[in-house]
Amino acid sequence: MGRAGCTQRVASARKQSPHMADARDKAIFWAYRAGSSAANSVPPRIGEPVARGIGRMLSYAMPTRRRMSARHLQRASGGALRGMALERSVSEAFDSYARYWLEMFRLPNAVKSDLEHHFTIDGYEHVEAALAKGNGAIIALPHLGGWEFAGAWMSLVKQQRLLVVVEALDPPELFEWFVELRNAMGMEVVAAGDDTAARCLQALRDNRLVCLLSDRDLSGDGIEVEFFGERTTLPAGPAMLAIRANSQILAVAVYFAKGREHTATVRPALDLRREGKLRADMARVTQDLAREFEILIRAAPQQWHLMQPNWPSDQELPVRATPWNAP
Protein backbone atom coordinates (compact mmCIF):
# COMPACT_ATOMS: atom_id res chain seq x y z
CA MET A 1 0.00 0.00 0.00
CA GLY A 2 2.85 2.28 -0.43
CA ARG A 3 4.90 3.32 2.44
CA ALA A 4 1.92 5.34 3.54
CA GLY A 5 2.67 8.03 6.11
CA CYS A 6 5.99 6.52 7.07
CA THR A 7 8.01 6.15 3.89
CA GLN A 8 11.65 6.93 4.47
CA ARG A 9 13.28 9.90 2.78
CA VAL A 10 16.33 9.09 0.67
CA ALA A 11 18.81 11.73 1.82
CA SER A 12 20.76 13.32 -1.05
CA ALA A 13 24.46 13.53 -0.45
CA ARG A 14 24.75 17.28 -0.82
CA LYS A 15 28.29 17.41 0.48
CA GLN A 16 29.52 16.71 -3.06
CA SER A 17 29.51 19.28 -5.82
CA PRO A 18 26.17 20.06 -7.50
CA HIS A 19 27.37 18.22 -10.61
CA MET A 20 28.24 15.10 -8.63
CA ALA A 21 24.95 15.25 -6.72
CA ASP A 22 23.01 15.54 -9.97
CA ALA A 23 24.89 12.59 -11.45
CA ARG A 24 24.15 10.55 -8.33
CA ASP A 25 20.45 11.41 -8.47
CA LYS A 26 20.25 10.38 -12.11
CA ALA A 27 22.05 7.13 -11.35
CA ILE A 28 19.57 6.32 -8.56
CA PHE A 29 16.61 7.13 -10.79
CA TRP A 30 17.82 4.98 -13.68
CA ALA A 31 18.81 2.16 -11.36
CA TYR A 32 15.19 1.89 -10.20
CA ARG A 33 13.93 2.16 -13.76
CA ALA A 34 16.31 -0.61 -14.81
CA GLY A 35 15.15 -2.75 -11.90
CA SER A 36 11.55 -2.24 -12.95
CA SER A 37 12.30 -3.17 -16.55
CA ALA A 38 14.14 -6.30 -15.46
CA ALA A 39 11.34 -7.32 -13.08
CA ASN A 40 8.78 -7.08 -15.87
CA SER A 41 10.87 -8.80 -18.52
CA VAL A 42 11.58 -12.10 -16.79
CA PRO A 43 9.10 -14.82 -15.76
CA PRO A 44 8.37 -15.33 -12.03
CA ARG A 45 10.28 -18.61 -11.92
CA ILE A 46 13.43 -16.63 -12.74
CA GLY A 47 12.72 -13.22 -11.23
CA GLU A 48 11.79 -14.46 -7.77
CA PRO A 49 14.98 -16.44 -7.02
CA VAL A 50 17.07 -13.65 -8.52
CA ALA A 51 15.35 -11.12 -6.24
CA ARG A 52 16.01 -13.33 -3.22
CA GLY A 53 19.65 -13.59 -4.22
CA ILE A 54 19.94 -9.82 -4.51
CA GLY A 55 18.27 -9.39 -1.13
CA ARG A 56 20.64 -11.88 0.48
CA MET A 57 23.65 -10.19 -1.12
CA LEU A 58 22.58 -6.77 0.11
CA SER A 59 21.99 -8.09 3.61
CA TYR A 60 25.70 -8.89 3.87
CA ALA A 61 26.81 -5.84 1.89
CA MET A 62 25.00 -3.60 4.42
CA PRO A 63 26.16 -4.93 7.81
CA THR A 64 24.85 -1.95 9.78
CA ARG A 65 21.34 -2.46 8.46
CA ARG A 66 21.65 -6.16 9.07
CA ARG A 67 22.54 -5.52 12.71
CA MET A 68 19.65 -3.06 13.05
CA SER A 69 17.23 -5.62 11.62
CA ALA A 70 18.56 -8.15 14.12
CA ARG A 71 17.86 -5.75 16.99
CA HIS A 72 14.28 -5.29 15.87
CA LEU A 73 13.71 -9.01 15.36
CA GLN A 74 15.00 -9.70 18.85
CA ARG A 75 12.51 -7.15 20.18
CA ALA A 76 9.66 -8.66 18.18
CA SER A 77 10.50 -12.17 19.40
CA GLY A 78 10.89 -11.11 23.03
CA GLY A 79 14.53 -12.15 22.86
CA ALA A 80 13.70 -15.69 21.73
CA LEU A 81 15.55 -15.29 18.43
CA ARG A 82 19.26 -15.78 19.00
CA GLY A 83 22.32 -17.17 17.30
CA MET A 84 21.80 -18.91 13.98
CA ALA A 85 18.00 -18.67 14.25
CA LEU A 86 18.32 -14.90 14.44
CA GLU A 87 20.76 -14.83 11.52
CA ARG A 88 18.36 -16.87 9.39
CA SER A 89 15.46 -14.60 10.30
CA VAL A 90 17.42 -11.49 9.35
CA SER A 91 18.31 -13.04 6.00
CA GLU A 92 14.63 -13.86 5.51
CA ALA A 93 13.75 -10.22 6.25
CA PHE A 94 16.01 -9.08 3.41
CA ASP A 95 14.57 -11.79 1.16
CA SER A 96 11.10 -10.51 2.01
CA TYR A 97 12.09 -6.93 1.23
CA ALA A 98 13.50 -8.01 -2.13
CA ARG A 99 10.19 -9.71 -2.91
CA TYR A 100 8.41 -6.49 -1.97
CA TRP A 101 10.42 -4.59 -4.59
CA LEU A 102 9.91 -7.23 -7.25
CA GLU A 103 6.15 -7.05 -6.74
CA MET A 104 6.16 -3.27 -6.51
CA PHE A 105 7.68 -3.06 -9.97
CA ARG A 106 5.25 -5.60 -11.42
CA LEU A 107 1.99 -4.52 -9.83
CA PRO A 108 1.14 -1.68 -12.25
CA ASN A 109 0.80 -4.38 -14.91
CA ALA A 110 -1.22 -6.76 -12.75
CA VAL A 111 -4.68 -7.80 -13.85
CA LYS A 112 -7.70 -8.08 -11.59
CA SER A 113 -7.90 -11.88 -11.90
CA ASP A 114 -4.30 -12.31 -10.70
CA LEU A 115 -4.93 -10.12 -7.67
CA GLU A 116 -8.07 -12.04 -6.79
CA HIS A 117 -6.40 -15.42 -7.23
CA HIS A 118 -3.35 -14.72 -5.08
CA PHE A 119 -4.90 -12.81 -2.17
CA THR A 120 -6.96 -13.83 0.85
CA ILE A 121 -8.02 -11.55 3.67
CA ASP A 122 -9.33 -12.15 7.16
CA GLY A 123 -11.41 -9.43 8.78
CA TYR A 124 -12.49 -7.45 5.72
CA GLU A 125 -15.87 -7.08 7.41
CA HIS A 126 -14.22 -4.49 9.69
CA VAL A 127 -13.44 -2.33 6.64
CA GLU A 128 -17.01 -2.66 5.42
CA ALA A 129 -18.41 -1.82 8.86
CA ALA A 130 -16.23 1.27 9.11
CA LEU A 131 -17.27 2.54 5.69
CA ALA A 132 -20.93 1.88 6.51
CA LYS A 133 -20.67 4.59 9.18
CA GLY A 134 -19.93 7.13 6.45
CA ASN A 135 -16.75 8.72 7.81
CA GLY A 136 -14.11 6.67 6.06
CA ALA A 137 -11.39 4.71 7.81
CA ILE A 138 -7.67 4.90 8.42
CA ILE A 139 -5.78 1.77 7.42
CA ALA A 140 -2.73 1.77 9.70
CA LEU A 141 0.02 -0.66 8.75
CA PRO A 142 3.50 -1.67 9.85
CA HIS A 143 6.27 -2.09 7.27
CA LEU A 144 5.44 -5.75 6.91
CA GLY A 145 5.20 -8.08 3.93
CA GLY A 146 3.51 -7.02 0.68
CA TRP A 147 1.34 -4.03 1.54
CA GLU A 148 1.49 -2.73 -2.05
CA PHE A 149 -0.22 -5.93 -3.26
CA ALA A 150 -3.07 -5.36 -0.82
CA GLY A 151 -3.40 -1.77 -1.98
CA ALA A 152 -3.72 -2.86 -5.58
CA TRP A 153 -6.29 -5.48 -4.54
CA MET A 154 -8.32 -2.93 -2.60
CA SER A 155 -8.29 -0.48 -5.51
CA LEU A 156 -8.77 -2.78 -8.48
CA VAL A 157 -10.82 -5.63 -7.02
CA LYS A 158 -12.87 -3.95 -4.27
CA GLN A 159 -13.00 -0.59 -6.08
CA GLN A 160 -12.01 1.30 -2.94
CA ARG A 161 -10.72 4.84 -3.35
CA LEU A 162 -7.44 4.79 -1.48
CA LEU A 163 -5.53 7.88 -0.42
CA VAL A 164 -1.92 6.98 0.32
CA VAL A 165 0.41 9.39 2.13
CA VAL A 166 4.10 9.00 1.35
CA GLU A 167 7.23 10.86 2.35
CA ALA A 168 8.78 12.97 -0.39
CA LEU A 169 12.24 11.91 -1.51
CA ASP A 170 15.13 12.92 -3.68
CA PRO A 171 15.58 13.04 -6.59
CA PRO A 172 12.15 14.49 -7.46
CA GLU A 173 12.06 12.49 -10.70
CA LEU A 174 12.20 9.27 -8.70
CA PHE A 175 9.39 10.43 -6.43
CA GLU A 176 7.19 11.29 -9.40
CA TRP A 177 7.88 7.91 -10.95
CA PHE A 178 6.79 6.14 -7.75
CA VAL A 179 3.64 8.27 -7.77
CA GLU A 180 2.93 7.10 -11.33
CA LEU A 181 3.43 3.46 -10.32
CA ARG A 182 0.90 3.75 -7.50
CA ASN A 183 -1.53 5.74 -9.60
CA ALA A 184 -1.47 2.86 -12.05
CA MET A 185 -2.56 0.59 -9.19
CA GLY A 186 -5.55 2.85 -8.54
CA MET A 187 -4.13 4.74 -5.57
CA GLU A 188 -4.15 8.50 -5.06
CA VAL A 189 -0.76 9.51 -3.67
CA VAL A 190 -0.15 12.54 -1.47
CA ALA A 191 3.32 13.71 -0.49
CA ALA A 192 3.67 14.51 3.20
CA GLY A 193 3.56 18.28 3.63
CA ASP A 194 1.71 21.22 5.07
CA ASP A 195 -1.65 20.32 3.49
CA THR A 196 -1.50 16.57 4.15
CA ALA A 197 -3.81 16.62 7.16
CA ALA A 198 -6.42 18.68 5.31
CA ARG A 199 -6.40 16.31 2.34
CA CYS A 200 -6.64 13.26 4.59
CA LEU A 201 -9.54 14.78 6.51
CA GLN A 202 -11.36 15.57 3.29
CA ALA A 203 -10.84 12.00 2.08
CA LEU A 204 -12.30 10.64 5.32
CA ARG A 205 -15.28 12.98 5.04
CA ASP A 206 -15.78 11.60 1.53
CA ASN A 207 -15.94 8.13 3.12
CA ARG A 208 -12.63 6.98 1.66
CA LEU A 209 -9.79 4.87 3.02
CA VAL A 210 -6.62 6.67 4.09
CA CYS A 211 -3.55 4.41 4.25
CA LEU A 212 -0.75 5.24 6.67
CA LEU A 213 2.35 3.19 7.43
CA SER A 214 2.62 3.97 11.09
CA ASP A 215 5.27 1.92 12.87
CA ARG A 216 8.01 4.52 12.43
CA ASP A 217 8.01 8.17 13.55
CA LEU A 218 9.96 9.97 10.83
CA SER A 219 9.12 13.48 12.01
CA GLY A 220 10.37 12.89 15.55
CA ASP A 221 7.38 14.69 17.08
CA GLY A 222 5.11 11.69 17.55
CA ILE A 223 3.49 10.23 20.65
CA GLU A 224 5.48 8.27 23.20
CA VAL A 225 4.40 4.65 23.57
CA GLU A 226 5.71 1.35 24.80
CA PHE A 227 6.45 -0.77 21.75
CA PHE A 228 7.89 -4.26 22.17
CA GLY A 229 8.85 -3.51 25.76
CA GLU A 230 10.75 -0.27 25.15
CA ARG A 231 9.70 3.37 25.00
CA THR A 232 9.72 5.09 21.63
CA THR A 233 7.41 7.32 19.61
CA LEU A 234 4.90 6.49 16.89
CA PRO A 235 3.24 8.96 14.50
CA ALA A 236 0.39 11.00 15.94
CA GLY A 237 -1.37 11.21 12.57
CA PRO A 238 -3.66 8.17 12.75
CA ALA A 239 -5.15 9.10 16.12
CA MET A 240 -5.40 12.80 15.34
CA LEU A 241 -7.10 12.28 11.99
CA ALA A 242 -9.53 9.63 13.24
CA ILE A 243 -10.62 11.69 16.24
CA ARG A 244 -11.06 14.86 14.21
CA ALA A 245 -13.02 13.11 11.44
CA ASN A 246 -15.02 10.85 13.77
CA SER A 247 -13.58 8.01 11.74
CA GLN A 248 -12.06 4.64 12.66
CA ILE A 249 -8.56 3.16 12.77
CA LEU A 250 -8.03 -0.38 11.52
CA ALA A 251 -4.65 -2.03 12.12
CA VAL A 252 -3.83 -4.15 9.09
CA ALA A 253 -0.95 -6.39 8.06
CA VAL A 254 -0.25 -8.09 4.74
CA TYR A 255 1.91 -11.22 4.69
CA PHE A 256 3.78 -13.02 1.96
CA ALA A 257 2.81 -16.68 1.67
CA LYS A 258 4.26 -19.49 -0.41
CA GLY A 259 4.67 -18.99 -4.11
CA ARG A 260 2.83 -15.88 -5.23
CA GLU A 261 0.23 -16.00 -2.45
CA HIS A 262 -0.58 -13.23 0.03
CA THR A 263 -2.70 -13.12 3.16
CA ALA A 264 -3.94 -10.11 5.09
CA THR A 265 -5.36 -9.55 8.55
CA VAL A 266 -7.63 -6.67 9.49
CA ARG A 267 -7.95 -6.15 13.23
CA PRO A 268 -11.14 -4.75 14.83
CA ALA A 269 -11.45 -0.98 14.98
CA LEU A 270 -9.69 0.77 17.84
CA ASP A 271 -11.70 2.34 20.64
CA LEU A 272 -11.82 6.08 19.88
CA ARG A 273 -14.18 7.16 22.63
CA ARG A 274 -13.26 10.56 24.05
CA GLU A 275 -12.24 10.22 27.68
CA GLY A 276 -10.33 13.39 28.36
CA LYS A 277 -8.25 16.05 26.65
CA LEU A 278 -7.36 15.53 23.00
CA ARG A 279 -3.68 14.85 23.62
CA ALA A 280 -4.46 12.27 26.29
CA ASP A 281 -6.95 10.50 24.03
CA MET A 282 -4.45 10.52 21.18
CA ALA A 283 -1.83 8.99 23.46
CA ARG A 284 -4.21 6.22 24.55
CA VAL A 285 -5.24 5.42 20.98
CA THR A 286 -1.65 5.40 19.73
CA GLN A 287 -0.64 3.04 22.52
CA ASP A 288 -3.51 0.75 21.53
CA LEU A 289 -2.28 0.88 17.95
CA ALA A 290 1.22 -0.09 19.10
CA ARG A 291 -0.23 -3.17 20.81
CA GLU A 292 -2.08 -4.11 17.63
CA PHE A 293 1.14 -3.79 15.66
CA GLU A 294 2.89 -6.07 18.13
CA ILE A 295 0.27 -8.75 17.47
CA LEU A 296 0.56 -8.38 13.71
CA ILE A 297 4.37 -8.27 13.59
CA ARG A 298 4.84 -11.23 15.92
CA ALA A 299 2.86 -13.35 13.45
CA ALA A 300 5.73 -13.04 10.92
CA PRO A 301 8.66 -11.02 12.31
CA GLN A 302 10.94 -12.15 9.47
CA GLN A 303 8.75 -10.10 7.11
CA TRP A 304 9.24 -6.88 9.06
CA HIS A 305 11.10 -4.51 6.74
CA LEU A 306 12.34 -2.19 9.48
CA MET A 307 16.08 -1.76 9.12
CA GLN A 308 16.52 1.73 10.52
CA PRO A 309 16.72 3.10 14.08
CA ASN A 310 13.28 3.16 15.67
CA TRP A 311 14.00 3.36 19.41
CA PRO A 312 16.21 5.86 21.25
CA SER A 313 18.70 3.14 22.11
CA ASP A 314 19.13 2.38 18.40
CA GLN A 315 20.91 5.68 17.90
CA GLU A 316 24.09 4.14 19.28
CA LEU A 317 24.27 2.23 15.99
CA PRO A 318 24.32 4.89 13.22
CA VAL A 319 22.80 4.06 9.86
CA ARG A 320 23.66 5.92 6.68
CA ALA A 321 20.84 6.56 4.21
CA THR A 322 21.15 4.67 0.93
CA PRO A 323 19.08 4.22 -2.23
CA TRP A 324 17.77 0.95 -0.70
CA ASN A 325 15.62 3.16 1.55
CA ALA A 326 13.36 4.49 -1.18
CA PRO A 327 9.60 4.03 -0.74
KOLMI-847032 format. One record per residue (C-alpha): x, y, z. Coordinates in pm, 1 decimal. Layout:
BEGIN
+----------+----------+----------+
|     east |    north |       up |
+----------+----------+----------+
|        X |        Y |        Z |
...
+----------+----------+----------+
This chain:
BEGIN
+----------+----------+----------+
|     east |    north |       up |
+----------+----------+----------+
|      0.0 |      0.0 |      0.0 |
|    285.2 |    227.7 |    -43.1 |
|    490.3 |    332.5 |    243.6 |
|    192.1 |    533.7 |    354.3 |
|    266.9 |    803.4 |    611.2 |
|    599.2 |    651.9 |    707.2 |
|    800.6 |    614.9 |    388.7 |
|   1165.4 |    692.7 |    447.4 |
|   1328.3 |    990.4 |    277.9 |
|   1632.8 |    909.3 |     66.9 |
|   1881.4 |   1172.8 |    181.6 |
|   2076.3 |   1331.6 |   -104.7 |
|   2445.8 |   1352.7 |    -45.5 |
|   2474.7 |   1727.9 |    -82.3 |
|   2829.0 |   1741.4 |     48.0 |
|   2951.5 |   1670.7 |   -306.3 |
|   2951.0 |   1927.8 |   -582.2 |
|   2616.7 |   2005.9 |   -749.8 |
|   2737.2 |   1822.4 |  -1060.9 |
|   2824.3 |   1509.9 |   -863.3 |
|   2494.6 |   1524.7 |   -672.4 |
|   2301.1 |   1554.1 |   -997.3 |
|   2489.0 |   1259.5 |  -1145.2 |
|   2415.5 |   1055.4 |   -832.5 |
|   2044.6 |   1141.4 |   -846.9 |
|   2025.3 |   1038.1 |  -1210.7 |
|   2205.2 |    713.0 |  -1134.7 |
|   1957.2 |    632.2 |   -856.3 |
|   1660.6 |    713.4 |  -1079.4 |
|   1782.1 |    498.4 |  -1367.9 |
|   1881.0 |    215.8 |  -1135.5 |
|   1519.1 |    189.4 |  -1020.2 |
|   1393.1 |    216.0 |  -1376.2 |
|   1630.5 |    -60.7 |  -1480.8 |
|   1514.9 |   -275.2 |  -1190.1 |
|   1155.4 |   -224.5 |  -1295.1 |
|   1229.8 |   -317.2 |  -1655.4 |
|   1413.8 |   -630.0 |  -1546.2 |
|   1133.9 |   -731.7 |  -1308.4 |
|    877.8 |   -707.9 |  -1586.7 |
|   1087.2 |   -879.7 |  -1851.8 |
|   1158.2 |  -1210.4 |  -1679.2 |
|    909.9 |  -1481.9 |  -1575.6 |
|    836.7 |  -1533.5 |  -1203.0 |
|   1028.4 |  -1860.9 |  -1192.1 |
|   1343.4 |  -1662.8 |  -1274.2 |
|   1271.5 |  -1322.2 |  -1122.5 |
|   1178.7 |  -1446.2 |   -777.3 |
|   1497.9 |  -1644.4 |   -702.1 |
|   1707.1 |  -1365.1 |   -852.1 |
|   1534.7 |  -1112.1 |   -624.4 |
|   1600.9 |  -1333.2 |   -322.0 |
|   1965.0 |  -1358.7 |   -422.1 |
|   1994.0 |   -982.2 |   -451.2 |
|   1827.0 |   -938.7 |   -113.1 |
|   2063.7 |  -1188.3 |     47.7 |
|   2365.3 |  -1019.3 |   -111.8 |
|   2258.3 |   -677.0 |     10.7 |
|   2199.2 |   -808.8 |    360.7 |
|   2569.7 |   -888.6 |    386.7 |
|   2680.9 |   -583.8 |    188.7 |
|   2500.5 |   -360.5 |    442.1 |
|   2616.1 |   -493.0 |    780.7 |
|   2484.9 |   -195.0 |    977.9 |
|   2134.1 |   -245.8 |    845.8 |
|   2164.5 |   -616.4 |    907.2 |
|   2254.0 |   -552.4 |   1270.8 |
|   1964.8 |   -306.5 |   1305.0 |
|   1723.2 |   -561.7 |   1162.2 |
|   1855.6 |   -815.5 |   1411.8 |
|   1786.5 |   -575.2 |   1699.4 |
|   1428.0 |   -528.7 |   1587.4 |
|   1370.8 |   -901.1 |   1535.6 |
|   1499.8 |   -969.6 |   1885.1 |
|   1251.2 |   -715.3 |   2017.9 |
|    965.8 |   -866.4 |   1818.1 |
|   1049.8 |  -1217.2 |   1939.8 |
|   1089.3 |  -1110.5 |   2302.6 |
|   1452.6 |  -1214.5 |   2286.1 |
|   1369.7 |  -1568.9 |   2173.5 |
|   1554.9 |  -1529.3 |   1843.3 |
|   1926.1 |  -1577.7 |   1900.3 |
|   2231.7 |  -1717.1 |   1729.8 |
|   2180.3 |  -1890.6 |   1397.6 |
|   1800.2 |  -1867.3 |   1425.2 |
|   1832.2 |  -1490.2 |   1444.5 |
|   2076.0 |  -1482.5 |   1151.5 |
|   1836.3 |  -1686.7 |    939.3 |
|   1545.9 |  -1459.8 |   1030.3 |
|   1742.4 |  -1148.5 |    935.3 |
|   1830.7 |  -1303.6 |    599.8 |
|   1462.6 |  -1386.3 |    550.8 |
|   1374.8 |  -1022.5 |    624.6 |
|   1601.4 |   -907.9 |    340.9 |
|   1457.1 |  -1179.2 |    115.9 |
|   1110.4 |  -1051.2 |    200.6 |
|   1208.8 |   -693.4 |    123.2 |
|   1350.4 |   -801.0 |   -212.7 |
|   1019.3 |   -971.3 |   -291.3 |
|    841.2 |   -648.6 |   -197.3 |
|   1042.1 |   -458.7 |   -459.1 |
|    991.4 |   -723.4 |   -725.3 |
|    615.2 |   -704.9 |   -674.4 |
|    616.2 |   -327.0 |   -650.9 |
|    768.3 |   -305.5 |   -996.9 |
|    524.8 |   -560.5 |  -1141.7 |
|    198.6 |   -452.2 |   -983.2 |
|    114.3 |   -168.4 |  -1225.1 |
|     80.0 |   -437.8 |  -1491.0 |
|   -121.8 |   -676.0 |  -1274.6 |
|   -467.9 |   -779.5 |  -1385.1 |
|   -769.6 |   -808.3 |  -1158.8 |
|   -789.6 |  -1188.1 |  -1189.7 |
|   -429.5 |  -1230.6 |  -1070.2 |
|   -492.7 |  -1012.0 |   -766.9 |
|   -806.8 |  -1204.2 |   -678.5 |
|   -640.0 |  -1542.0 |   -722.7 |
|   -335.4 |  -1471.7 |   -507.7 |
|   -490.2 |  -1281.3 |   -216.8 |
|   -695.7 |  -1382.6 |     84.8 |
|   -801.7 |  -1154.7 |    366.5 |
|   -933.1 |  -1215.2 |    716.4 |
|  -1141.3 |   -943.1 |    877.8 |
|  -1248.6 |   -744.5 |    572.5 |
|  -1586.7 |   -707.5 |    740.7 |
|  -1421.7 |   -449.1 |    968.7 |
|  -1344.0 |   -233.5 |    663.8 |
|  -1701.4 |   -266.4 |    541.7 |
|  -1841.2 |   -181.6 |    885.6 |
|  -1623.5 |    127.3 |    910.7 |
|  -1727.1 |    254.2 |    568.6 |
|  -2092.8 |    188.2 |    651.4 |
|  -2066.7 |    459.0 |    917.9 |
|  -1993.4 |    712.6 |    645.1 |
|  -1675.2 |    872.4 |    781.2 |
|  -1410.7 |    667.4 |    605.7 |
|  -1138.6 |    470.9 |    780.7 |
|   -767.4 |    489.6 |    842.3 |
|   -578.0 |    177.2 |    741.8 |
|   -272.6 |    176.9 |    970.4 |
|      2.4 |    -66.1 |    874.7 |
|    349.9 |   -167.4 |    984.8 |
|    627.4 |   -208.8 |    727.0 |
|    543.6 |   -574.9 |    691.3 |
|    519.8 |   -808.0 |    392.7 |
|    350.6 |   -702.0 |     68.5 |
|    133.9 |   -403.0 |    153.8 |
|    149.5 |   -273.1 |   -205.0 |
|    -22.1 |   -592.7 |   -326.2 |
|   -307.3 |   -536.2 |    -81.9 |
|   -340.2 |   -176.7 |   -197.7 |
|   -371.6 |   -286.3 |   -558.1 |
|   -628.9 |   -548.4 |   -454.1 |
|   -831.9 |   -292.9 |   -259.8 |
|   -829.2 |    -48.4 |   -550.7 |
|   -877.4 |   -278.1 |   -848.1 |
|  -1082.0 |   -563.1 |   -702.0 |
|  -1286.5 |   -395.0 |   -427.0 |
|  -1300.5 |    -59.1 |   -608.1 |
|  -1201.4 |    130.1 |   -293.9 |
|  -1072.4 |    484.4 |   -334.5 |
|   -743.9 |    479.1 |   -147.5 |
|   -553.1 |    788.3 |    -42.1 |
|   -191.9 |    698.0 |     32.4 |
|     40.8 |    938.5 |    212.9 |
|    410.5 |    900.1 |    135.2 |
|    723.2 |   1086.0 |    235.0 |
|    878.2 |   1297.2 |    -38.9 |
|   1224.0 |   1191.0 |   -151.0 |
|   1513.2 |   1292.5 |   -367.9 |
|   1557.7 |   1304.5 |   -658.9 |
|   1215.3 |   1448.6 |   -746.1 |
|   1205.7 |   1248.9 |  -1069.9 |
|   1220.1 |    927.4 |   -870.0 |
|    939.1 |   1043.1 |   -643.3 |
|    718.9 |   1129.4 |   -940.1 |
|    787.9 |    790.6 |  -1094.6 |
|    678.9 |    613.5 |   -775.1 |
|    363.8 |    826.5 |   -777.0 |
|    293.5 |    710.3 |  -1133.1 |
|    342.6 |    346.2 |  -1031.5 |
|     90.5 |    375.4 |   -749.8 |
|   -152.7 |    573.5 |   -960.0 |
|   -146.7 |    285.6 |  -1205.5 |
|   -256.3 |     59.4 |   -919.4 |
|   -555.3 |    285.2 |   -854.1 |
|   -412.6 |    473.9 |   -556.6 |
|   -414.9 |    850.1 |   -506.5 |
|    -75.9 |    950.6 |   -367.3 |
|    -15.3 |   1253.7 |   -146.7 |
|    331.9 |   1371.0 |    -48.9 |
|    366.8 |   1450.9 |    319.8 |
|    355.8 |   1827.5 |    363.5 |
|    170.9 |   2121.8 |    507.3 |
|   -164.9 |   2031.7 |    349.1 |
|   -149.5 |   1657.2 |    415.1 |
|   -381.0 |   1662.3 |    716.4 |
|   -641.6 |   1867.9 |    531.0 |
|   -640.0 |   1631.1 |    234.3 |
|   -664.5 |   1325.7 |    459.4 |
|   -954.0 |   1477.6 |    651.1 |
|  -1136.2 |   1556.7 |    328.7 |
|  -1084.5 |   1199.8 |    207.5 |
|  -1230.3 |   1064.3 |    531.6 |
|  -1528.0 |   1298.3 |    504.3 |
|  -1577.6 |   1160.3 |    152.7 |
|  -1593.5 |    812.8 |    312.0 |
|  -1263.4 |    698.2 |    165.8 |
|   -979.4 |    487.1 |    301.9 |
|   -662.3 |    666.6 |    409.0 |
|   -355.5 |    440.5 |    424.9 |
|    -74.7 |    523.8 |    667.3 |
|    234.9 |    318.6 |    743.0 |
|    261.6 |    397.4 |   1109.4 |
|    527.4 |    191.6 |   1286.9 |
|    801.4 |    452.0 |   1243.5 |
|    800.6 |    816.8 |   1354.7 |
|    995.8 |    996.9 |   1082.8 |
|    912.2 |   1348.0 |   1201.2 |
|   1036.6 |   1289.2 |   1555.1 |
|    737.9 |   1469.2 |   1708.2 |
|    511.2 |   1169.4 |   1755.4 |
|    348.9 |   1023.0 |   2064.7 |
|    548.2 |    827.4 |   2319.6 |
|    440.1 |    465.2 |   2356.6 |
|    571.3 |    135.4 |   2480.1 |
|    645.2 |    -76.8 |   2174.5 |
|    788.8 |   -426.0 |   2217.4 |
|    885.5 |   -351.3 |   2575.9 |
|   1074.6 |    -27.2 |   2514.5 |
|    969.9 |    336.7 |   2500.5 |
|    972.0 |    509.3 |   2162.8 |
|    740.7 |    731.9 |   1960.9 |
|    490.4 |    648.7 |   1689.3 |
|    324.4 |    895.5 |   1450.4 |
|     39.5 |   1100.1 |   1594.1 |
|   -137.4 |   1121.4 |   1256.7 |
|   -366.5 |    817.1 |   1274.6 |
|   -515.2 |    910.0 |   1611.9 |
|   -540.5 |   1279.9 |   1534.4 |
|   -710.4 |   1227.6 |   1198.6 |
|   -952.6 |    963.2 |   1324.4 |
|  -1062.2 |   1168.9 |   1623.7 |
|  -1106.4 |   1486.5 |   1420.9 |
|  -1301.6 |   1310.8 |   1144.1 |
|  -1501.9 |   1085.0 |   1377.2 |
|  -1358.4 |    801.1 |   1173.5 |
|  -1206.1 |    463.8 |   1265.7 |
|   -855.9 |    316.0 |   1277.0 |
|   -802.8 |    -37.5 |   1152.2 |
|   -464.7 |   -202.6 |   1212.5 |
|   -382.9 |   -415.0 |    908.8 |
|    -95.2 |   -639.2 |    805.7 |
|    -24.6 |   -808.9 |    474.2 |
|    191.1 |  -1121.6 |    469.0 |
|    377.6 |  -1301.7 |    196.1 |
|    281.0 |  -1667.6 |    167.3 |
|    425.9 |  -1948.9 |    -40.8 |
|    467.5 |  -1898.6 |   -411.1 |
|    282.9 |  -1588.0 |   -523.0 |
|     22.8 |  -1599.5 |   -244.9 |
|    -57.9 |  -1323.1 |      3.4 |
|   -270.2 |  -1311.5 |    315.6 |
|   -393.6 |  -1011.3 |    509.2 |
|   -536.2 |   -955.3 |    855.2 |
|   -763.4 |   -666.6 |    949.0 |
|   -794.7 |   -614.9 |   1323.0 |
|  -1114.0 |   -475.4 |   1483.2 |
|  -1145.3 |    -98.2 |   1497.5 |
|   -968.5 |     76.9 |   1783.7 |
|  -1170.4 |    233.6 |   2064.1 |
|  -1182.0 |    607.7 |   1988.0 |
|  -1418.2 |    716.4 |   2263.4 |
|  -1326.4 |   1056.2 |   2405.2 |
|  -1224.3 |   1021.9 |   2767.6 |
|  -1033.5 |   1339.4 |   2836.2 |
|   -825.2 |   1605.1 |   2664.6 |
|   -736.4 |   1553.1 |   2300.5 |
|   -368.4 |   1484.7 |   2361.9 |
|   -445.8 |   1227.2 |   2629.0 |
|   -694.5 |   1049.8 |   2402.8 |
|   -444.8 |   1052.2 |   2117.8 |
|   -182.5 |    899.3 |   2346.4 |
|   -420.6 |    622.2 |   2454.7 |
|   -523.9 |    542.1 |   2097.9 |
|   -164.5 |    540.2 |   1973.2 |
|    -63.5 |    304.2 |   2252.2 |
|   -350.8 |     75.5 |   2153.4 |
|   -227.7 |     87.6 |   1794.6 |
|    122.1 |     -9.1 |   1910.2 |
|    -23.4 |   -317.1 |   2081.1 |
|   -208.4 |   -410.7 |   1762.6 |
|    114.2 |   -378.7 |   1565.6 |
|    289.0 |   -606.9 |   1812.9 |
|     27.5 |   -875.3 |   1747.2 |
|     55.7 |   -837.7 |   1370.8 |
|    436.8 |   -827.2 |   1358.7 |
|    483.6 |  -1122.9 |   1592.3 |
|    286.0 |  -1335.2 |   1345.1 |
|    572.9 |  -1304.1 |   1091.6 |
|    865.5 |  -1102.4 |   1231.4 |
|   1093.9 |  -1215.4 |    947.5 |
|    875.2 |  -1010.3 |    710.9 |
|    923.8 |   -687.7 |    906.2 |
|   1110.1 |   -450.6 |    674.4 |
|   1233.6 |   -218.6 |    948.1 |
|   1608.0 |   -176.0 |    912.1 |
|   1652.5 |    173.4 |   1051.7 |
|   1672.4 |    309.9 |   1408.0 |
|   1327.6 |    315.6 |   1567.0 |
|   1400.1 |    335.9 |   1940.7 |
|   1621.1 |    585.7 |   2124.8 |
|   1869.8 |    313.5 |   2211.4 |
|   1913.1 |    238.2 |   1840.2 |
|   2091.4 |    567.5 |   1789.9 |
|   2409.1 |    414.1 |   1928.1 |
|   2426.7 |    222.9 |   1598.9 |
|   2431.9 |    489.1 |   1322.4 |
|   2279.9 |    405.7 |    986.0 |
|   2366.1 |    592.2 |    667.6 |
|   2083.9 |    656.0 |    421.0 |
|   2115.4 |    467.4 |     92.6 |
|   1907.8 |    421.9 |   -223.3 |
|   1776.9 |     95.0 |    -70.1 |
|   1562.1 |    316.5 |    155.4 |
|   1335.8 |    448.7 |   -118.2 |
|    959.8 |    402.9 |    -74.5 |
+----------+----------+----------+
